[in-house]
Amino acid sequence: MIKEIINKEKQDKLTPDAVLMDLMAGNKRFTDNKMYERDFTSQIEKTSGGQWPQAVVLGCIDSRVAVETVFDQGIGDIFVARVAGNFENTDILGSMEYSCKVAGSKLVMVLGHEGCGAVKAACDNVELGNITHLLSNIKPAVEATSTDGERSSKNNSFVADVVENNVKLTMNRIREKSPILKEMEENGEIKIVGGVYSISTGKVTLL
């Protein structure tokens, strides 16, 4: 089956729930190795005059988490913002506001992933150049996570819990720091959701 691009008419008819279902169905196709066929030359031509992505995904820079691929999305289907540790900042919030308020996207997804290197570094209090400031954005999730074991990257269970908390806290801060997105969510125009990608299975689990 060849997947067609999203145009303005199709985007207008989408609901946040339908977009979330589409992304999760795409992830199922990815894990089942039954991804859609795509005519990328045609998609380039058809999107050259504009774009109507259905969602914006905030993910990590990890090379194993290729966002469009793991959700089986094509050219023009989703906006993607990426930063180590998948946290928000002013520029990413502005990008999300553009995605939803200006370009019409229906879903904001924060996507963490299993064994995140940035989360592990935050757990270990790594200090190195600009990485030190980057990790300060993840520290709230470390501090919010309790464990009976070692509070370091050696404790896989602790790291997994910090990954989840980092996604949840990022979602909360998006709502707190962006009145635009908060109002859109309250009005049912968009949904803000979170998930964690398994680098061992390829599956995305919603939180």
Secondary structure, 3 states (H helix, E strand, C coil): CECCCCCHHHHHHCCHHHHHHHHHHHHHHHHCCCCCECCHHHHHHHHCCCCCCCEEEEECCCCCCCHHHHCCCCCCCEEEEECCCCCCCHHHHHHHHHHHHHCCCCEEEEEEECCCHHHHHHHCCCCCCCHHHHHHCCHHHHHCCCCCCCCCCCCHHHHHHHHHHHHHHHHHHHHHHCHHHHHHHHCCCCEEEEEEECCCCCCEEEC
